Structure formats: structure tokens, C-alpha cells
Amino acid sequence: MTDLNRNFIAGAWVAGAGEIENRNPSDLSEIVGRYAQASANQLDDALSAARAAQMIWADYGLERRHDVLMAIGREMMERASELGQLLSREEGKPMAEGKGEVFRAGQFFTYYAAECLRQIGDTADSVRAGVEIDVRREPVGVVAVISPWNFPTATASWKIAPALA
């Protein structure tokens, strides 16, 4: 039997309240892995840790956020073959599609890394006399992403990368 893949919560790998087995849909005899299923308390712990991390992230400068997102994107693109193979096993999709999904997800991170350095705001006159409208991008808080089963890497990256930028 395969080892249990644990959840990463507040800097530690932890078992869940239960576990679930994942089989390759293209070969049901292959167990891709066993995965921890978090409890409600573990979800609360993860959200608390995310809120603490978000406050630190919000204080990062533009260049540091750029560097982190760029590193994530480059790593995904460099490992697209390896990660795409894992994704294909889990999803039962063709190998080329798995690799392509991972590579494209990496491109989203590099795109939004560059967006970190293009912090262009807007100003506008208000309909009220003496009032101006100032629009800026600022980190505002923790977000949750629910990804569909058929494009887990791509969809999550489409949401996570801009949220971090």
C-alpha cells in the first residue's frame, strides 16, 4: 500500500481525521496515493495559519513578491514533464495535456510576477465636488480556491497567482 500523503498545516505535515484513496482512472489497478482528509478543526487551523502568513505577505515589497511568483512559475515550467506525468496519472488525461496544463500554470505565475512590478493605479474625478477617486491594488486577505477535478493545477493557478500579485 502507498504511504499516506499528509496535509501541510501551519508549517507541519499532519494526518487528517480520515483518508481517501486515489486511483488512476486510466488504470484502476494503480493506486496513485492515499490522501489525508482534514477535520473541521484542522481547516480552522489552516485558515488561522493562512491569515498569519497573509499579513507577512502583505508587507513584502513589490520586488520580493515578483521574485517569489517568478520562482514558482519557473519551477513549474522546468518540472512540467515530471509534474504533468503525475497529473495525468491522477486525472487519467493524456500525458501531453497533463504536461501542458502544468507548463501553462507556470506561465500564469510568471505573468503575474511581472504584474507585481506594474502597480499602476487609477484616479478619477468624483461626481462630488472636491473629491477624487484613487484606485490601488493592495493585499486584502486570505482567499480559498475550489478547483474542479479535471483541471486542478490550471484552475488553481489562474486564481492563486493574481491573488498573490
C-alpha positions as CSV (number, residue, x, y, z in Angstrom):
1,M,0.0,0.0,0.0
2,T,1.2,3.5,-0.7
3,D,2.2,5.9,2.0
4,L,-0.2,8.5,3.3
5,N,0.1,11.9,1.8
6,R,-0.5,14.3,4.7
7,N,-1.8,17.9,4.8
8,F,0.6,20.8,5.3
9,I,-0.9,22.9,8.0
10,A,0.9,25.7,9.9
11,G,4.3,24.5,8.8
12,A,3.8,20.8,9.7
13,W,2.8,17.7,7.8
14,V,-0.2,16.2,9.6
15,A,-2.5,13.3,9.2
16,G,-6.2,14.1,8.8
17,A,-9.3,12.8,10.5
18,G,-9.6,10.3,7.7
19,E,-8.0,9.4,4.4
20,I,-9.1,8.7,0.8
21,E,-7.5,6.5,-1.8
22,N,-7.0,7.9,-5.3
23,R,-6.8,5.5,-8.3
24,N,-5.6,6.2,-11.8
25,P,-8.9,6.5,-13.9
26,S,-7.0,5.0,-16.9
27,D,-5.8,2.0,-14.9
28,L,-8.0,1.3,-11.9
29,S,-5.4,-1.3,-10.6
30,E,-3.0,1.6,-10.0
31,I,-3.3,3.4,-6.7
32,V,-1.9,6.9,-7.2
33,G,-1.9,7.7,-3.5
34,R,-3.7,7.9,-0.2
35,Y,-4.5,11.3,1.0
36,A,-5.3,12.8,4.4
37,Q,-8.8,14.3,4.8
38,A,-8.8,17.3,7.1
39,S,-11.2,17.7,10.0
40,A,-13.1,20.9,10.6
41,N,-10.6,21.8,13.4
42,Q,-7.7,21.3,11.0
43,L,-9.4,23.5,8.5
44,D,-9.7,26.2,11.2
45,D,-6.0,25.8,12.0
46,A,-5.1,26.1,8.3
47,L,-7.2,29.3,7.9
48,S,-5.5,30.8,11.1
49,A,-2.1,30.0,9.7
50,A,-3.1,31.5,6.3
51,R,-4.2,34.7,7.9
52,A,-0.9,35.0,9.8
53,A,1.0,34.3,6.6
54,Q,-1.1,36.8,4.6
55,M,-0.1,39.6,7.0
56,I,3.6,38.8,6.4
57,W,3.0,38.6,2.6
58,A,1.2,41.9,2.6
59,D,4.3,43.5,4.0
60,Y,6.6,42.1,1.2
61,G,7.8,44.7,-1.3
62,L,6.8,44.5,-4.9
63,E,10.2,43.1,-6.0
64,R,10.1,40.3,-3.4
65,R,6.6,39.3,-4.4
66,H,7.8,39.3,-8.0
67,D,10.7,37.1,-7.2
68,V,8.6,34.6,-5.3
69,L,6.0,34.3,-8.0
70,M,8.7,34.1,-10.7
71,A,10.4,31.3,-8.9
72,I,7.1,29.4,-8.6
73,G,6.4,29.8,-12.3
74,R,9.9,28.8,-13.4
75,E,9.9,25.8,-11.2
76,M,6.6,24.6,-12.6
77,M,7.7,25.1,-16.2
78,E,11.1,23.4,-15.6
79,R,9.3,20.4,-14.0
80,A,6.3,20.3,-16.4
81,S,7.2,16.9,-17.7
82,E,7.5,15.3,-14.2
83,L,4.5,17.1,-12.7
84,G,2.5,16.6,-15.9
85,Q,3.0,12.9,-15.7
86,L,1.8,12.8,-12.1
87,L,-1.2,14.9,-13.1
88,S,-2.0,12.6,-16.0
89,R,-1.9,9.6,-13.7
90,E,-4.2,11.2,-11.2
91,E,-6.7,12.6,-13.8
92,G,-6.5,9.9,-16.4
93,K,-5.9,12.6,-19.1
94,P,-3.4,12.3,-22.0
95,M,0.3,12.9,-21.0
96,A,0.6,15.9,-23.3
97,E,-2.4,17.5,-21.7
98,G,-1.1,17.0,-18.2
99,K,2.3,18.5,-19.1
100,G,0.7,21.3,-21.0
101,E,-1.5,22.2,-18.0
102,V,1.4,22.4,-15.7
103,F,3.5,24.4,-18.1
104,R,0.7,26.9,-18.7
105,A,0.0,27.2,-15.0
106,G,3.7,28.1,-14.6
107,Q,3.3,30.8,-17.2
108,F,0.4,32.3,-15.2
109,F,2.8,32.7,-12.2
110,T,5.5,34.4,-14.3
111,Y,2.9,36.7,-15.9
112,Y,1.6,37.8,-12.5
113,A,5.1,38.1,-11.2
114,A,5.6,40.8,-13.8
115,E,2.3,42.4,-12.9
116,C,3.7,42.9,-9.4
117,L,6.1,45.4,-10.8
118,R,3.4,47.2,-12.8
119,Q,1.5,48.6,-9.9
120,I,-0.4,51.2,-11.9
121,G,-3.3,52.8,-10.1
122,D,-6.1,55.0,-11.4
123,T,-7.5,58.3,-10.4
124,A,-10.8,59.8,-11.4
125,D,-12.9,62.8,-10.5
126,S,-15.9,62.2,-8.4
127,V,-19.4,63.5,-9.1
128,R,-19.0,65.1,-5.6
129,A,-17.1,68.4,-5.6
130,G,-13.7,68.3,-4.1
131,V,-13.5,64.5,-4.0
132,E,-11.1,62.4,-6.0
133,I,-11.2,58.6,-6.5
134,D,-7.9,56.8,-6.0
135,V,-7.7,53.1,-7.0
136,R,-4.8,50.9,-5.8
137,R,-4.0,47.3,-5.6
138,E,-3.4,46.1,-2.1
139,P,-3.4,42.6,-0.5
140,V,-6.7,42.4,1.4
141,G,-6.8,38.9,2.9
142,V,-7.0,35.2,2.6
143,V,-8.8,33.5,-0.3
144,A,-9.9,30.0,-0.8
145,V,-9.8,28.1,-4.1
146,I,-12.0,25.2,-5.0
147,S,-10.6,23.6,-8.1
148,P,-12.5,21.3,-10.5
149,W,-11.2,17.7,-10.7
150,N,-10.4,17.9,-14.4
151,F,-8.0,20.9,-14.4
152,P,-6.8,21.1,-10.8
153,T,-3.4,22.7,-11.5
154,A,-4.5,25.2,-14.1
155,T,-7.6,26.5,-12.4
156,A,-5.9,26.8,-9.0
157,S,-3.0,28.7,-10.6
158,W,-5.4,31.1,-12.5
159,K,-6.8,32.1,-9.1
160,I,-3.8,31.9,-6.8
161,A,-1.2,33.8,-9.0
162,P,-3.3,37.0,-9.3
163,A,-4.3,36.8,-5.7
164,L,-0.6,36.8,-4.7
165,A,0.4,39.6,-7.1
